[in-house]
Amino acid sequence: MKPNIALASLPQRLRSDWPWSFQFQFPSWNSIRETKMNPIMVVFLKKYGYDLLLGTIAAFYVIMVPYTKVEESFNIQAMHDILYQRWNLDKYDHLEFPGVVPRTFLGAFLVSLLASPVVFMMSLLHLPKIYTLYAVRMVLGSIILYTLRFFRVQVRSQFGHQVEAFFVLLTALQFHLLFYCTRPLPNILALGAVNIAYGYWVKGRFYAALNCLVLATVIFRCDVVLLAGPIGLVFLLTRSVSFARAFKFCVGMAFICISLSTLVDSIMWKRLMWPEFEVLWFNSVLNRSSEWGTHPFHWYFTSALPRSTLAAYPLSLLGAILDRRLRLYIIPVYSFILLYSKLPHKELRFIIGAVPVLNFSAAVAASRIYNNRRKPLWRLLLLLAVGLFAVSCGCTIMTFLASYENYPSGYALKELHQNRIVKNTEEQWIHIDAFSAMNGISRFCESDFPWRYSKEEGIALADFQHRNYTYLISEHSAVPGYECLFSARGFSRIQLKIGFPPIIPVTVPKVFILGNQKEVRIRDGTWPGCF
């Protein structure tokens, strides 16, 4: 049997986690024609086939990369505490580690409520908490993909089934939207409401679209106002809404959302607050978000959009040229990105809400190209589009491989749990430093007794030898009083090489697991070492 070349090119850790390393052979056309599918299955696939495809890809990303980063820490820790600490607010993580700005608990409550039956079954089966992380992330992904389905169905009703098919294809070939849709970022929680707003927009229910945008702005991400403004202006210029009625609807929805957020979050944070107002003050008035890095004005257009939309980026512009109806959708979205570009601190996730509309415009362009494929000029465009799809697929694979290696501390803690089978009843204390806590470790990664965990900050390296920690998970490879036991590698850069694949992710040791030299089991000689 020939070796599986595609599998052999994957990183070693990914190959060990890969459960599908079998030889696949496509069935012949005759066997497909002779296959008689169950009529119920045919109806199901016709109705939910696209959802099944996108959901499968998103679930694959969850299974292969379950860990989370610092941007997701508030919501993921909040979901953990809601599910496990319940009414014991004093033990909630956000009171000890509040983060830079407060966030609302409403999204975490919604996801936790929907995931609670699954979590209850897992508790009956005594499954580790890491499986709960899979559950809450898949529930969140289901919510976001359901809202994306609502938008997609409205696109189908107005532009046809073929446009819907290309919309799904473009989305499936992009990495970031399906990868992020299961990640508990405030931007993703806002994306759910934004997707519904897009659906109502296409459907012609303009006041409902404005209400959804207000909800997303007031509760989840105040910067959605930069999207709501251009969309509302288009509604007014096209006389789709009246100013007086729109003002009444938006003010009423804002009052309801502010009241709900203030009520819930004041209880959870133990002080009177409206979280998104504090975020707005911090980012816009104080402009302190730039302390976390800055990018040039053009970064969204020259880096973030090409990476997040891939083939859809040029096709979306072509779609606006080919179909004038799309200009009313494209211009507000690009205006949103243009307005956001004025803020120095930029991240791809900030403009993730623009991707569905860009995919919509690109799908219309791809459909038009396909319908005119027999004409010479359009045949050339078809070849270019196919090439763009192929490049998108390759970029998505490479981005996934890089992202897989981007959570080193999560893998480090997993390996420590698996390799150290504790046979006594002594507590095993693990200290997790700030870098490790930001790159893969959450409370869902913790195990039961005898493991104990600490994220105490401000400890000098020389002071650790006076503490009784059994293990350290640290970005430092040398700490006085501790021996480096093994390391976890993380993504460093992309390297070009001759051969296949031509691009590979390069990893370097990023997180180190150190053991207390006073512990006898640390010196048993079975550890692989750090270098």
Salt bridges, closest charged atoms under 4 A:
ASP51 OD2 - ARG149 NH1 2.62
ASP51 OD1 - ARG152 NH1 3.22
GLU72 OE1 - ARG183 NH1 2.91
ASP81 OD1 - HIS80 ND1 3.04
ASP81 OD1 - ARG443 NH1 3.25
ASP90 OD1 - LYS270 NZ 2.38
ASP93 OD1 - ARG443 NE 3.45
ASP93 OD1 - LYS455 NZ 3.24
GLU164 OE2 - ARG152 NE 2.82
GLU164 OE2 - ARG156 NH1 3.40
ASP223 OD2 - ARG221 NH2 2.42
GLU276 OE2 - ARG103 NH1 2.87
GLU278 OE2 - ARG271 NH1 3.05
GLU291 OE2 - ARG288 NE 3.02
ASP323 OD2 - ARG325 NH2 2.74
GLU347 OE2 - HIS345 NE2 2.88
GLU347 OE1 - ARG349 NE 2.72
GLU405 OE1 - ARG13 NH2 2.43
GLU426 OE1 - ARG521 NH1 3.98
GLU427 OE2 - ARG452 NE 3.69
GLU456 OE1 - ARG467 NH1 3.06
GLU519 OE1 - ARG521 NH2 3.10
ASP524 OD2 - ARG420 NH1 3.21
